Amino acid sequence: MWDSFWDFIWYTVVIFAFVAYLIVLWHIIADLFRDKGASGWVKAIWVIFLVILPYITAIVYLLAKGRGMAERQREAYSEAKQASDQYIKSVAGSTPAQQISDAKSLLDSGAITQQEFDALKAKALG
């Protein structure tokens, strides 16, 4: 398969370039779908050119939309972090102060007795 060391080196460079292109292509296509400002036709044209002239189109896209690409990715990470934080807060439960406050409002409304309130308070604190 490889007649010389240089054939192996060339093969390695070609494989590296192909894998690098696939990674860049993945990021570009994800950014195209994330871009709410571009119309469907513009997105389709970018994809067609990515198939016809892959490396040139990828370089042009990165030069033309690189800053917006970074901003959209930062926004997506921020939204994901906020959703994650909100989920963690929702499943983490309430603080002892919140539990006592809820029990106090139940006591004031007459839904529980003083003994039940004391039990809930002890459970929240202990």
Secondary structure as GFF3:
##gff-version 3
##sequence-region A 1 126
A	DSSP	alpha_helix	5	34	.	.	.	ID=ss1
A	DSSP	alpha_helix	40	52	.	.	.	ID=ss2
A	DSSP	alpha_helix	54	92	.	.	.	ID=ss3
A	DSSP	alpha_helix	96	109	.	.	.	ID=ss4
A	DSSP	alpha_helix	114	125	.	.	.	ID=ss5
###
